[in-house]
Amino acid sequence: MDAPAAVFRVADLWRGTWMGPSLVRRGGSTLHYVGPADAEAAAIALPGVLLPGFCDHHVHLQLLHDGALEALAAGGLSRVIDLGGSPDTLAALAEPDPFAAAVEFAGAFLTAPGGYPSDREWAPAGSWREVASTDDAELVVAEQHAAGASRIKIALNAEAGPVWSDELLAEVIAEARVAGLPVVAHVEGLGQAARAIVAGVDMLAHAPFSETLPEPLIAQAVAQGQRWVSTLAIHADRTAAIENLRAFRAAGGEVLYGTDLGNGEQPLGINPTELAALEAADLDETAVLRALVGGFGRGRWKKRATWMPTRPSTSLDFTHS
């Protein structure tokens, strides 16, 4: 049963910008911003500050241990987005749990026959699907959609195996569009970021790291509204990724916080190494906060919010939510 409506007064609140003392109303499982807090307003005082729920926009839950979702919530994450796993397994993990991070997922990697990550030992059964034709594209996209996927993940990794022709890439994207699902691309190898941008994918799963991209290509990505997930900390040499992300951000591109959790040893929660790498790419505290909350900075906050004892003064403070 949903909790009854209640109005709370908080010392500060963030919804794209800091709002100062504010009133929020809880209606069922949704928080609504009411407006500035009048000291005389009838409300329940809530110490600290409220922000939208923090999100890791790139995780692989099947590569983590049981109980990881609870640990992620304890580590400061309200929401995670899985970008490659068995859709049936992920659908079960996405069942609502008030004590765990909420889950959205892309389902299986869609890849060329013999393509990445089909030959990787770490890839669980069902976590990748080969697409060899237009008919395959229609079927495989429909499978992910039916399982509850909120986006489609494609692999364009020319360093690890075959990739689709431009024609088949366009067909896969077209099928995702018919299903109403955005497309997220893993791009690796010379020229693969350019292919994804020209094809019009909605998001890159990693800031491009195989090469430094030319300014006109980055400008095209920004003009198309493409978003990039950071995942800077996974690289031993972050030079190209940071340079590309810095240029993308400077051109007006939207950066999303993501760690590729499951890839190597990482904390279950907000990763301070990723935050430091974002700062190295010239994202200030406000930009890092926007990357953490994604598109959830305004309006209603459904089910999940972030509480902090005080307003953060540096990006590393976000690890203490």
Summary of the structure (lengths in Angstrom):
residues: 321
radius of gyration: 20.0
end to end distance: 27.2
largest distance: 66.2
contacts: 1091
relative contact order: 0.15
helix: 31%
strand: 24%
